[in-house]
Amino acid sequence: MKNDRKLVTYLVCVCIATIFWFLNALNKQYTVDLTFPIKYTNLPKNKVLANKPPDRFVLTVNSFGFTILRHKLSMAFTPLVFNVNEFTSGKMERSDKSKYAIPTRQFINRLSSQVSSELKITEIQPDTLNFVFDRIVKRKIKVRPNISAGFTKQHFLSQKISTVPDSVFVSGPKSVLDTLKFVSTAYQRYKDLDQSVQRNITLVEKENLIYEPKRVVLKIPVEEYTEKNLQVPISIDNLPDSIHVNLFPDKARVSFMIPLSRFKDIKPYNFKISVSYKDIQNKKDLLDLKIETQPQNLRAISVSPSQVEYLIEK
């Protein structure tokens, strides 16, 4: 029991002594490094930041231990505000330069007012801030629809998917717009379409880019298709005037799927089907048929027969 009391008394004395030592230590002045997050505000309006300045400052400060401890506990996550235009007196906004190296020591007083008058800032790291800006330009950029579409039986696209307008004005950093080939619409997925779609849709936003307009009208032209057959004359490419060749047969049957609205519009002269005179010169037994010209937006086109015989008249 006596030993236990002595141990408790000893521990209490040690704690009291430690507390007094700690309090005495905190009452002295120290020079330490404190790390603060940095928030950059009020950037030049006619430029965009192309690099990433440091997101933290290490401040070397001198103060009493109590003050340093209090600030470490209460301000460790409070960002310092670096007002770019105000701190540099608007020089960046007025200048045509794109690169700036700014010594940080000149901002000690401004940053001190944000930290505390009880802390004396003696040094800032990094000692220099580098800002790299890019010039803002405006260009007209194509819009690319980003969709997937499925259709019901006998229904297909009758024309290409498009947007209105098909291009938008984009404002942003010159280095970005120099490589920007298109602007995408927000992704859309459609199933079992049996009629045309016309929908107002947003564009995919990108950092530091501004679109005019910000939305476009997406058009998905859908029609019901039906089958049509035509007898089309077969021509011979590069046939000399002095030679006459008979083809057997001299017409080919062309089958295809066509939108109902265009069924009556497509005629045999809208197609060009040919064989090559070179194949005749090479004495091939059968000549391969080739479709050289055809109307747009037809589907499942086939030609029968795929080869023909020939006879050269002398």
Order of alpha helices (4+ residues) and beta strands (2+ residues): alpha-beta-beta-beta-alpha-beta-alpha-alpha-beta-alpha-beta-beta-beta-beta-beta-beta-alpha-beta-beta-beta-beta-beta-beta-beta-beta-beta-alpha-beta-beta-beta-beta
